[in-house]
Amino acid sequence: MKILSIVGSPRVNGNTRFLAQTFCDSARSTGCEVEEVILNQKKIHGCIHCDACLEAGVCSIKDDQEEIIEKMRAADGFVLSSPVYCFSVTAQMKAFLDRTYSMCRPKWVTGVEGKPVFFIVGSGAPVKQDPNYVLHHSLTFETMFRIARAAKLAQGSVLLKVAIDPMAPFDATSDTLRILYQVSSILGLEPVGYIAAESLGHDRDAVRNHRPEDVQNAAASGAKFAFVGGMMKAKAFL
């Protein structure tokens, strides 16, 4: 199984990438081939909405996104990792996600349908302890998974839109996961799990030095992902 790890953190030695590396090292120990893409080290322009992909199925912007898309179509599974920046995914991850839209055009065939994807999110904010950190959305990520598995994609999207109150305050970690989940679903990927490491503060070594439970979770998740992904590749679950 070939896993492509796409890291959206601009900090190459930060908490989120450390968790992604721990996850991938564990998967690699089971025999998986792992390749890492650090988006901050790539040249990826933002989508300009030129609509060229609507006809050609190829983005008109020529940069490193083309190479990443080729790697995605050659991979068997993915890890998407992003810390929470300004209550959402990083700018690097957002640009990458926006540009994957060209994979869907002109026909809704992306070339990555049915492949498993795992999400890793690191958040500095203490979700419930800090009175200045505003929470909202009663809809949890677990609920979104249940909705997705209970309904088809189009139906699930409608349900999600109704369930989320756009005027309410929000939980930045859940919203960051939601963005990764939604784009992955549009591409036809199969979300199989996630790690949300919260309350990390501004210590980029917090996980490495003080959060053994997060490290253990990442390692265990990597091994599980390798197993599940291998089964999905063999179509044992289909």
Residue pairs with C-beta under 8 A, 6 or more apart in sequence:
1 27
1 31
1 32
1 33
1 76
1 77
1 226
1 229
1 230
1 233
2 32
2 33
2 34
2 35
2 74
2 75
2 76
2 77
3 24
3 27
3 32
3 33
3 34
3 35
3 75
3 76
3 77
3 78
3 79
3 225
3 226
3 229
4 34
4 35
4 37
4 71
4 72
4 75
4 77
4 78
4 79
5 20
5 23
5 24
5 34
5 35
5 36
5 37
5 78
5 79
5 81
6 37
6 39
6 68
6 78
6 79
6 80
6 81
6 93
6 96
7 16
7 17
7 20
7 36
7 37
7 38
7 39
7 81
7 82
8 16
8 39
8 40
8 80
8 81
8 82
8 83
8 89
8 90
8 92
8 93
8 96
9 16
9 17
9 40
9 81
9 82
9 83
9 90
9 92
9 122
10 40
10 90
10 92
11 17
11 83
11 204
12 38
12 40
12 41
13 204
14 83
14 122
14 204
15 83
15 122
15 197
15 200
15 203
15 204
15 205
15 206
15 207
15 208
16 81
16 82
16 83
16 120
16 121
16 122
16 197
17 38
17 81
18 207
18 208
19 81
19 120
19 122
19 195
19 197
19 207
19 214
19 215
19 218
20 36
20 79
20 81
20 120
20 218
21 36
22 215
22 218
22 219
22 222
23 79
23 118
23 120
23 195
23 218
23 219
23 221
23 222
23 225
24 34
24 36
24 79
24 222
25 219
25 222
26 218
26 219
26 220
26 221
26 222
26 223
26 226
27 34
27 222
27 223
27 225
27 226
28 34
29 223
30 223
30 226
30 227
31 226
32 226
32 229
32 230
35 71
35 75
37 68
37 71
39 90
39 92
39 93
39 95
39 96
40 92
42 63
42 64
42 65
42 68
43 63
43 64
44 63
44 64
44 65
44 68
44 92
44 95
44 96
44 99
45 61
45 63
45 65
45 95
45 99
46 95
46 98
46 99
47 61
47 95
47 98
47 99
47 101
48 60
48 61
50 60
52 58
52 59
52 60
53 59
53 60
53 101
53 102
53 105
53 106
54 105
54 106
55 105
55 106
56 105
56 106
57 102
57 105
57 106
57 107
58 102
59 65
59 66
59 99
59 102
61 99
65 96
65 99
68 96
69 100
69 102
69 103
72 78
72 100
72 103
72 111
72 112
73 111
73 112
75 112
75 115
76 115
76 229
76 233
77 115
77 116
77 117
77 118
77 225
77 229
77 232
77 233
78 112
78 115
78 116
78 117
78 118
78 184
78 189
79 117
79 118
79 119
79 120
79 225
80 93
80 117
80 118
80 119
80 120
80 180
80 184
81 119
81 120
81 121
81 122
82 89
82 90
82 93
82 120
82 121
82 176
82 180
83 90
83 121
83 122
83 123
83 124
84 121
84 122
84 123
84 124
84 125
84 172
84 173
84 176
85 91
87 170
87 172
87 175
87 176
88 94
88 172
88 175
88 176
88 179
89 97
89 176
89 179
89 180
93 180
94 179
97 179
97 180
97 183
100 110
100 183
100 187
101 186
103 110
103 111
103 112
103 187
104 110
104 186
104 187
110 187
110 188
112 187
112 188
112 189
113 187
113 188
113 189
114 188
114 189
114 190
114 232
114 238
115 188
115 189
115 190
115 229
115 232
116 189
116 190
116 191
116 192
116 225
116 228
116 229
116 232
117 184
117 189
117 190
117 191
117 192
118 191
118 192
118 193
118 194
118 195
118 221
118 225
119 177
119 180
119 181
119 184
119 191
119 193
119 194
119 195
120 194
120 195
120 197
120 218
121 173
121 176
121 177
121 180
121 194
121 195
121 196
121 197
122 197
122 200
122 207
123 172
123 173
123 176
123 196
123 197
123 198
123 199
123 200
124 199
124 200
124 201
124 202
125 133
125 172
125 173
125 198
125 199
126 133
126 198
126 199
126 201
127 133
127 135
127 171
127 173
127 198
127 199
128 135
129 199
134 169
134 170
135 169
135 170
135 171
136 165
136 168
136 169
136 170
136 171
137 164
137 165
137 168
137 170
137 171
137 174
137 175
139 160
139 163
139 164
139 174
140 174
141 174
141 177
141 178
141 181
141 194
141 196
143 163
144 160
144 178
144 181
145 191
147 156
147 159
147 160
147 163
148 156
148 181
148 185
148 191
150 156
151 159
153 185
153 186
156 185
157 182
157 185
160 178
160 182
164 178
173 196
173 198
177 194
177 196
181 191
184 191
185 191
190 232
192 225
192 228
192 229
193 221
193 224
193 225
195 214
195 217
195 218
195 221
197 207
197 211
197 214
200 206
200 207
200 211
203 209
203 210
207 214
207 215
208 215
228 237
231 237
232 238
